[in-house]
Amino acid sequence: MNSKGLADIIKECGVVGAGGAGFPTYMKIDERANTILMNCAECEPLLKLHRQLLQLHAQEIVETFALIADVVGAEEAIIGVKEEYRQTIASLMGCIDAYPKVKLHLLQGAYPMGDEVVLIYEATGKVISPGGLPIEAGVAVLNVETVYNIYRGMQESAPVTDKVVSVVGEVENPVTVRVPLGCTIEETVAQAGKVTIDHPVYLLGGPMMGRIGNASDTITKTTNAILVLPEDHFIIQRKNGNTSIELKRAASVCCQCQMCTDLCPRHALGHPIEPHKFMRSAANRDFQNTSVFLDTFFCSSCGLCELFSCPQGLSPRTLIGVYKDGLRKSGVKVPKGVTATPVQDARAYRKVPEKRLEARLGLTKYDRPAPLQDTVIPVKKVKESLSQHIGAPAIANVKKGTFVERGQKIADAAAGLSVPIHASIDGIVTDVTERYIIIEAK
């Protein structure tokens, strides 16, 4: 098989990054990649799914990972896994010797180790240029579930129709479940038994970078976790903050201590993002130095600055996000040709231990086992979004009243960067719009 053949299979099966922005994976099958890197660092505290999936399906995932390396002609295939994931490591050690290109790289339990720029440096020593792509440095990064979805597409001709999701927090039995795309958050949370509080708030994606969602929101190809929290929890209060008030607070109490910058993971790697300078300029409406605002494009939005670093409880990440959105809407592009400065010597001493972060956020009591249930749960209705990935939304190719089978293509990839969407259950199409398709089981 050549790289185009593999890329075609991946695209036809609708495989995208199983988390983050959902970058279409066929674009990562690139012969410029000298190194391919599998991310098993879990992007957020409390998430379990990637380590569990790799432990359960180690043989299939490693075999597929090695095949991808051979197809693109990569010299090495590195699995980055946190050293505390002992059971996962044991499963890998039972099969990895059969694949000479594949090796393990053990990672510290620090946040945000799952950030691909951080992971690439830890595993290869390469610094991705600010605003650049990993492939420009000869690296392609895939997470565990993405590689498993490639395996299913290659070996079983199975398109992506379901998602593995960790359900944790204020639930009776934390669990990691496999659910059909388009089922609701409420249905997914129900798999963890009784919700143990009144008026729960659903945080989708994780405590640091997740967003507050509704019970009626639906699972997409990038939904990794649902964290159920009380409405008065510290994290929920921070995420519900008023940006106008936060800007006024920054003007009144930011002491320019630089802790937000000192602990910024991208800044430590030489990227020109300095949150303390942004806070000073934004709070005082000082626009003389435009680079302070343009450099916000290099923020990864990991959230350490506002949820861990700042002693005043200010919100650099949130305000940076507002400014970035404003710049994009005004047509401002990410600055090109920016060069990273040398990696800071102090970086090794400024990593944030994940357990300490959990304690600071009041999450330690939620760090409980959430065993993987690897069978797809049955549901009676799904609402599948046509935009489950970065790039152009898929285009519906079915009409209301059509009977579809699970795995059937119901939306074609659009021109440009896009992938198709497939039915996640058997049933009748009851509604079709430019944004979603509803299927009801019959």
KAWO-V59512 format. One record per residue. N is the residue number from 0. RES is the residue in one letter. SS is DSSP state (H for helix, E for strand, - for the rest). PHI is phi in whole degrees, 0 to 359 (* if undefined). D_CENTER is the distance of its C-alpha to the mean C-alpha in Angstrom with 2 decimals. Layout:
n->{N N}
res->{RES RES}
ss->{SS SS}
phi->{PHI PHI}
d_center->{D_CENTER D_CENTER}
This chain:
n->{0 1 2 3 4 5 6 7 8 9 10 11 12 13 14 15 16 17 18 19 20 21 22 23 24 25 26 27 28 29 30 31 32 33 34 35 36 37 38 39 40 41 42 43 44 45 46 47 48 49 50 51 52 53 54 55 56 57 58 59 60 61 62 63 64 65 66 67 68 69 70 71 72 73 74 75 76 77 78 79 80 81 82 83 84 85 86 87 88 89 90 91 92 93 94 95 96 97 98 99 100 101 102 103 104 105 106 107 108 109 110 111 112 113 114 115 116 117 118 119 120 121 122 123 124 125 126 127 128 129 130 131 132 133 134 135 136 137 138 139 140 141 142 143 144 145 146 147 148 149 150 151 152 153 154 155 156 157 158 159 160 161 162 163 164 165 166 167 168 169 170 171 172 173 174 175 176 177 178 179 180 181 182 183 184 185 186 187 188 189 190 191 192 193 194 195 196 197 198 199 200 201 202 203 204 205 206 207 208 209 210 211 212 213 214 215 216 217 218 219 220 221 222 223 224 225 226 227 228 229 230 231 232 233 234 235 236 237 238 239 240 241 242 243 244 245 246 247 248 249 250 251 252 253 254 255 256 257 258 259 260 261 262 263 264 265 266 267 268 269 270 271 272 273 274 275 276 277 278 279 280 281 282 283 284 285 286 287 288 289 290 291 292 293 294 295 296 297 298 299 300 301 302 303 304 305 306 307 308 309 310 311 312 313 314 315 316 317 318 319 320 321 322 323 324 325 326 327 328 329 330 331 332 333 334 335 336 337 338 339 340 341 342 343 344 345 346 347 348 349 350 351 352 353 354 355 356 357 358 359 360 361 362 363 364 365 366 367 368 369 370 371 372 373 374 375 376 377 378 379 380 381 382 383 384 385 386 387 388 389 390 391 392 393 394 395 396 397 398 399 400 401 402 403 404 405 406 407 408 409 410 411 412 413 414 415 416 417 418 419 420 421 422 423 424 425 426 427 428 429 430 431 432 433 434 435 436 437 438 439 440 441}
res->{M N S K G L A D I I K E C G V V G A G G A G F P T Y M K I D E R A N T I L M N C A E C E P L L K L H R Q L L Q L H A Q E I V E T F A L I A D V V G A E E A I I G V K E E Y R Q T I A S L M G C I D A Y P K V K L H L L Q G A Y P M G D E V V L I Y E A T G K V I S P G G L P I E A G V A V L N V E T V Y N I Y R G M Q E S A P V T D K V V S V V G E V E N P V T V R V P L G C T I E E T V A Q A G K V T I D H P V Y L L G G P M M G R I G N A S D T I T K T T N A I L V L P E D H F I I Q R K N G N T S I E L K R A A S V C C Q C Q M C T D L C P R H A L G H P I E P H K F M R S A A N R D F Q N T S V F L D T F F C S S C G L C E L F S C P Q G L S P R T L I G V Y K D G L R K S G V K V P K G V T A T P V Q D A R A Y R K V P E K R L E A R L G L T K Y D R P A P L Q D T V I P V K K V K E S L S Q H I G A P A I A N V K K G T F V E R G Q K I A D A A A G L S V P I H A S I D G I V T D V T E R Y I I I E A K}
ss->{- - H H H H H H H H H H - - - E - - - - - - - E H H H H - - - - - - E E E E E E - - - - - - - - H H H H H H H H - H H H H H H H H H H H H H H H - - - E E E E E E E - - - H H H H H H H H - - H H H - - - E E E E E E - - E E - - - - H H H H H H H H H - - - - - - - - - H H H H - E E E E E H H H H H H H H H H H H H - - - - - E E E E E E E E - E - - - E E E E E E - - - E H H H H H H - - - - E - - - - E E E E E - - - - - - E E E - - - - E - - - - - - E E E E E E - - - H H H H H H - - - H H H H H H H H H H H - - - - - H H H H - - H H H H - - - - - - H H H H H H H H H - - - - - - - H H H H H H H H - - - - - H H H H H H - - - - - - H H H H H H H H H H H H H H - - - - - - - - - - - - - - - H H H H H - - E E H H H H H H H - - - H H H - - - - - E E E E E - - - - E E E E E - - - - - - - - - E E - - - - - - E E - - - - E E E E - - - - - - - - E E - - - - E E E E E E - - - E E E E E - -}
phi->{* 260 294 294 298 293 299 296 297 297 294 298 274 71 279 229 304 277 151 64 275 73 292 304 289 301 286 269 277 227 288 284 283 277 228 248 231 261 267 237 253 56 287 220 301 80 287 235 297 291 295 292 295 292 295 285 239 303 299 297 288 294 300 293 299 295 296 300 300 295 296 275 78 291 281 212 231 250 259 270 224 294 296 279 276 296 293 294 299 298 296 294 296 282 223 289 297 283 233 302 285 270 219 266 233 279 247 286 277 242 251 257 298 281 296 297 293 294 300 298 294 298 272 234 81 269 257 287 295 305 78 271 255 304 297 293 257 79 234 236 245 230 271 300 295 299 296 295 293 295 303 295 292 283 270 240 52 258 287 283 232 214 218 271 224 273 245 223 102 277 229 295 226 308 206 246 235 255 233 293 301 94 283 274 299 301 296 291 297 300 291 264 81 291 284 268 224 275 54 291 244 260 259 263 109 138 290 272 246 286 237 284 239 250 300 273 299 246 285 239 294 248 282 264 202 232 254 267 228 289 293 262 294 310 295 295 299 291 287 267 295 266 295 296 293 298 293 293 297 300 294 266 234 295 262 57 287 75 299 298 283 299 260 287 297 288 298 297 270 94 281 279 244 231 303 294 290 299 299 295 290 293 295 259 51 260 253 294 259 291 297 301 275 296 291 296 299 268 284 272 63 293 89 301 301 261 255 220 281 290 287 262 69 275 233 301 301 298 291 299 299 297 292 300 299 296 295 298 295 272 86 281 261 298 303 258 71 280 257 286 279 302 301 289 299 282 305 299 258 244 282 260 300 297 294 293 297 301 295 298 272 72 246 304 292 267 277 241 303 226 302 279 252 266 255 295 284 279 224 265 204 226 234 269 290 272 233 253 207 291 109 284 299 291 246 303 237 239 243 304 96 284 273 233 253 304 95 287 289 246 209 272 296 281 295 85 281 192 221 284 241 239 297 265 217 282 166 258 288 254 198 223 228 285 249 202 230 255 236 244 293 233}
d_center->{29.19 28.32 25.06 25.86 26.57 23.29 21.38 23.49 22.71 18.94 19.35 21.90 19.75 16.97 14.28 11.10 7.75 6.82 3.29 2.85 6.62 7.66 10.04 13.11 13.58 17.34 17.21 16.08 19.24 21.21 24.34 23.78 21.33 23.45 20.64 17.76 15.27 13.36 10.54 11.61 11.03 8.65 6.14 8.43 12.13 13.56 10.94 13.05 11.90 11.19 14.36 16.28 15.62 16.58 19.56 20.79 20.42 20.90 23.70 22.13 18.85 20.82 23.39 20.99 19.30 22.86 23.86 21.19 22.46 25.99 25.42 24.05 26.53 24.22 26.23 23.74 20.72 19.07 17.05 15.49 15.76 16.56 20.31 20.40 18.95 22.56 22.71 19.94 21.78 25.01 23.85 22.77 26.11 27.90 26.89 25.65 29.23 29.85 27.48 28.89 26.11 23.43 23.22 21.31 20.22 20.08 17.91 18.85 17.31 16.24 13.44 11.27 11.96 8.44 8.52 9.82 12.96 13.80 13.24 15.42 18.07 18.22 18.61 20.73 22.13 21.13 20.10 18.21 20.30 19.23 17.70 18.01 16.09 15.85 18.33 20.85 21.08 21.36 17.96 15.41 12.13 10.86 8.95 11.44 11.05 11.16 14.30 15.70 15.46 17.32 19.82 20.47 20.98 23.36 25.26 25.34 24.94 22.39 20.02 16.70 18.07 16.17 12.94 12.66 11.91 12.94 15.53 16.80 18.94 22.26 22.73 25.60 23.87 20.18 18.86 16.12 17.11 16.88 17.48 18.49 16.43 18.07 19.33 19.21 17.42 20.95 21.59 18.49 19.41 22.96 22.11 21.92 25.48 26.92 25.09 27.05 27.36 28.75 26.75 23.22 20.27 16.99 13.89 10.93 7.48 9.22 12.23 11.24 8.85 9.38 12.21 15.45 16.10 19.25 20.54 21.14 17.65 16.43 13.74 11.92 10.28 6.72 8.01 7.18 9.83 12.85 14.64 18.26 20.11 23.57 24.05 25.67 22.95 22.34 18.65 19.64 22.56 20.61 18.12 21.29 23.03 25.15 24.27 27.97 28.97 26.31 27.78 31.24 30.27 29.01 32.39 34.31 32.77 30.53 32.64 30.89 30.40 27.50 25.46 22.37 22.97 24.16 21.00 18.58 16.65 16.78 20.42 21.30 20.35 22.75 20.70 22.90 20.98 23.35 22.42 25.94 27.61 25.50 26.44 30.07 30.24 28.41 30.36 33.63 32.95 33.82 32.81 35.10 32.42 29.98 27.87 26.58 24.95 23.97 22.20 19.71 17.93 16.97 15.19 11.49 11.61 10.81 13.70 15.95 18.78 19.32 18.32 19.90 21.94 24.14 27.37 28.23 25.13 24.47 21.36 20.68 16.98 17.94 20.95 19.30 16.93 20.16 21.87 19.19 19.28 23.04 23.28 21.31 23.51 26.50 25.67 24.89 22.87 20.86 23.69 24.48 26.12 25.00 25.65 24.05 26.59 27.07 24.63 26.08 28.22 27.14 23.45 24.07 25.50 22.93 19.92 18.94 19.37 16.78 19.77 21.40 18.42 18.39 22.14 22.04 19.80 22.01 19.55 21.54 23.34 20.23 19.27 21.07 20.84 18.87 20.33 18.80 20.77 20.17 22.39 21.29 22.72 25.29 25.05 27.69 25.76 22.49 21.46 19.23 17.69 18.67 15.74 12.58 11.44 12.10 15.85 18.83 18.78 20.53 24.23 25.75 28.55 29.88 32.23 32.89 34.92 33.60 33.04 29.91 28.89 25.55 24.03 26.20 24.85 25.10 23.65 24.08 21.89 23.05 24.51 22.29 18.58 18.04 18.00 20.10 19.43 21.30 23.00 21.34 24.77 28.44 30.14 31.63 29.85 30.96 29.36 27.94 26.86 25.09 21.93 21.96 24.05 25.37 26.69 28.97 30.01 33.76}
